[in-house]
Amino acid sequence: MRHNNDEQLFLAIVLIVTGLAAAGIWKFSQAMGLDMWTGFRLIVGIITITGILWLVWSQTDLSIGATLPLALAVVWINFWPALDVWATPNVPSFMLDSAEPRWFGTWYAKIAGLVAILGIGYGPWLWRSR
């Protein structure tokens, strides 16, 4: 019979880190008024976007001003599931399709926000380049 303390230590560390991550996601979700799945999606999306932006800004010649409107647009899209939850209070997230959302949870409000972010961000640049 083989006993390897390194494997047990690694397993203990993985369990502790997983538990702390789950507790952090739960606290974040509670603070934002979201269910845990939506909070998880929001945190993972923000971390992913931040990582991609860091790679783009550190590995290319693109300036922050050239990519920031696109980054904010992606963050806005990442918030759409949270907007769905906030727009339909007292409705479980798995029943959101059958509920009537408030105005900020509708598809046209989300698209208008996306167009506004991209228009304000890239509009002056497009206007000057004409």
C-alpha positions, 0 to 999 in steps of 0.5 A, a space after each residue: 500500500 502506497 501513501 503519498 503525502 504530496 498527493 493528499 496535500 495537493 488534494 487538500 489545497 485544491 479543495 480549499 481553493 475551490 471552497 474559497 472560490 465558491 464562497 467568493 462567488 456566493 458572496 459576490 452573487 448575494 451582494 449583486 442580488 443574483 443567483 449563484 450561477 449568474 454570479 459565476 457567469 459574470 465573474 468568469 466573463 469579467 476575468 476572461 475579458 480582463 485576461 484577454 485585454 491584458 494579452 492584447 495590450 501587452 502583446 500588440 501595438 494597439 492602444 488602450 483607447 483603440 480597444 477600450 470601447 470594444 472591451 466595454 461592449 463585451 463587458 456590457 454583453 457579459 452583464 446581459 444575464 444579470 440584467 435579465 435577473 434584475 429585470 424580473 424580480 422574484 422570478 427564479 432564473 430558470 423561469 426568466 423566459 416566461 416572465 415579462 421583464 422591465 424595460 432594461 431587460 428587453 432585447 432592444 434596450 440591451 442592443 441600444 446600450 451596445 450601440 451607444 457604447 460603441 457609438 460613443 467610443 468609436 464615433 469620434 474616431 470614425 468622424 475624424 477619419 472621414 
